[in-house]
């Protein structure tokens, strides 16, 4: 039984790694959208970052990815804590 817990804990660590990898593009999208909206002042390094419609879409998609990633991290952390008897 102890090995089953260790295996499940290792699986949870692997899932957590994948969630953080998948969550990275969301953070990049939000960061670029923030740069385009507040930092570039209409003179961004790429013309798409000067378009408010594109920036809104980047906020929406990036925010959704980040929200999903946050939910997954919380879920995995709870399962891991319960598995290891920390909770």
C-alpha positions in Angstrom: 0.0 0.0 0.0 2.9 2.3 0.8 4.2 1.9 -2.8 0.8 2.8 -4.2 0.9 6.1 -2.4 4.4 6.8 -3.6 3.3 6.0 -7.2 0.3 8.2 -6.9 2.4 11.0 -5.4 4.8 10.7 -8.3 2.0 10.8 -10.8 0.6 14.0 -9.1 4.1 15.6 -9.4 4.2 14.7 -13.1 0.7 16.2 -13.6 1.7 19.3 -11.8 4.7 19.7 -14.1 2.5 19.3 -17.2 0.0 21.9 -15.9 2.8 24.4 -15.4 4.1 23.8 -18.9 0.7 24.2 -20.4 0.0 27.3 -18.2 3.1 29.1 -19.5 1.7 30.3 -22.8 -1.3 31.8 -21.0 1.1 33.8 -18.8 3.0 34.9 -21.9 -0.2 36.0 -23.6 -1.3 38.0 -20.7 2.1 39.6 -20.3 2.3 40.6 -23.9 -1.3 42.0 -23.7 -0.4 44.0 -20.7 2.7 45.3 -22.5 0.7 46.2 -25.6 -2.0 47.9 -23.6 0.0 49.8 -21.0 3.7 49.7 -21.9 4.0 50.2 -25.7 2.0 53.5 -26.0 1.1 52.6 -29.6 4.7 51.8 -30.5 5.0 48.1 -29.8 7.6 45.8 -31.3 4.9 44.0 -33.3 1.9 45.8 -35.0 -0.6 43.3 -33.6 0.2 44.5 -30.1 -1.1 47.9 -31.1 -4.6 46.5 -31.9 -7.1 46.7 -29.0 -9.2 43.8 -30.4 -6.2 41.5 -30.5 -5.2 42.6 -27.0 -8.6 41.8 -25.7 -8.5 38.4 -27.3 -5.0 37.8 -25.8 -6.3 38.8 -22.3 -9.3 36.5 -22.7 -7.5 33.4 -24.0 -4.4 33.9 -21.7 -6.7 34.6 -18.7 -8.7 31.4 -19.4 -5.6 29.3 -19.7 -4.2 30.8 -16.5 -7.5 30.2 -14.6 -7.6 26.6 -15.8 -4.0 26.2 -14.7 -4.6 27.7 -11.3 -7.6 25.4 -10.8 -5.6 22.4 -11.7 -2.7 23.3 -9.4 -5.1 23.8 -6.5 -6.8 20.5 -7.2 -3.5 18.6 -7.5 -2.1 20.2 -4.3 -5.2 19.2 -2.3 -5.0 15.6 -3.6 -1.3 15.5 -2.8 -1.8 16.9 0.7 -4.6 14.4 1.4 -2.5 11.6 0.0 0.5 12.5 2.2 -1.6 13.0 5.3 -0.9 16.7 5.5 -4.5 17.6 5.7 
